[in-house]
Amino acid sequence: MDLNKEKPMIKLHHLNASRSKRIIWLLEELGVEYEIVAYKRDATTNLAPPELKAIHPLGKSPVLEDEGHIIVESGAITEYLTEKYGADTLMPARDTAKYIEFKQWMHFAEGSAMLPALLLMFLRVDGCKTNMLQSYAEGEMHKILSHLNNSVSKTGYLVGSSLSAADILNSFVIENIYKKSGLDHYPDLKSYIEKLMAMPGSQKAQTLEEKYL
Ligand SMILES: N[C@@H](CCC(=O)N[C@@H](CS)C(=O)NCC(=O)O)C(=O)O
């Protein structure tokens, strides 16, 4: 074995103001070494620059590079990193009821929670008058936020009584809504996201995101 051979560093292809911030937070929690390769959204279209397509054909962020693997989808990246570097801290043991709960929350972030969040964001930017879409999106968002509020009210976290990768993955939608419109109707969710945003790893991710804005 060549002990002098440098281990290739984890690379995060990061787009400014994007879902990728939660992967920075996760990498901070895991305490692994990583490098950020930063990209900037187009000022007119808000889309990612074409260089990201050279990394993965979708041209979206986050993209993670580790040991020759190119991984897209925040959920898959989060699972990959957690299973490889943080299984004993940021996820429950397999073959437990908590692990099943954890899996559900991991899919919830880009599944049920994301659709109404994106609809509301696009409606806000577009500014158009809709027939039913606005009220549909608001109704669905209320269901999502109520479910989250009730879930975190029991133990202060989504799974068990400590931070897991599921909290980090779901923080993107919750934090964005908190920053846009507050969460006054969901008091437990509001305290939960304020607690998460104050965590050192989350603060570091915020600082780095601002650096690459
Ligand atoms: N489901 C994907 C979504 C990736 C995605 O849409 N990323 C956005 C940033 S939040 C993006 O790259 N947008 C720029 C573009 O589509 O050109 C994930 O969870 O990573």
The ligand as a Gaussian input file, in Angstrom:
#p B3LYP/6-31G(d) Opt

LIG

0 1
 N      -34.463000      16.387000      -6.734000
 C      -33.195000      17.051000      -6.893000
 C      -33.471000      18.463000      -7.366000
 C      -32.230000      19.181000      -7.836000
 C      -32.572000      20.602000      -8.257000
 O      -33.615000      20.864000      -8.875000
 N      -31.692000      21.522000      -7.908000
 C      -31.901000      22.903000      -8.222000
 C      -31.337000      23.774000      -7.110000
 S      -32.340000      23.816000      -5.689000
 C      -31.131000      23.305000      -9.476000
 O      -30.050000      22.798000      -9.721000
 N      -31.699000      24.258000     -10.227000
 C      -31.039000      24.848000     -11.342000
 C      -31.481000      24.288000     -12.650000
 O      -32.449000      23.498000     -12.678000
 O      -30.882000      24.635000     -13.668000
 C      -32.423000      16.998000      -5.580000
 O      -33.021000      16.692000      -4.561000
 O      -31.201000      17.208000      -5.553000

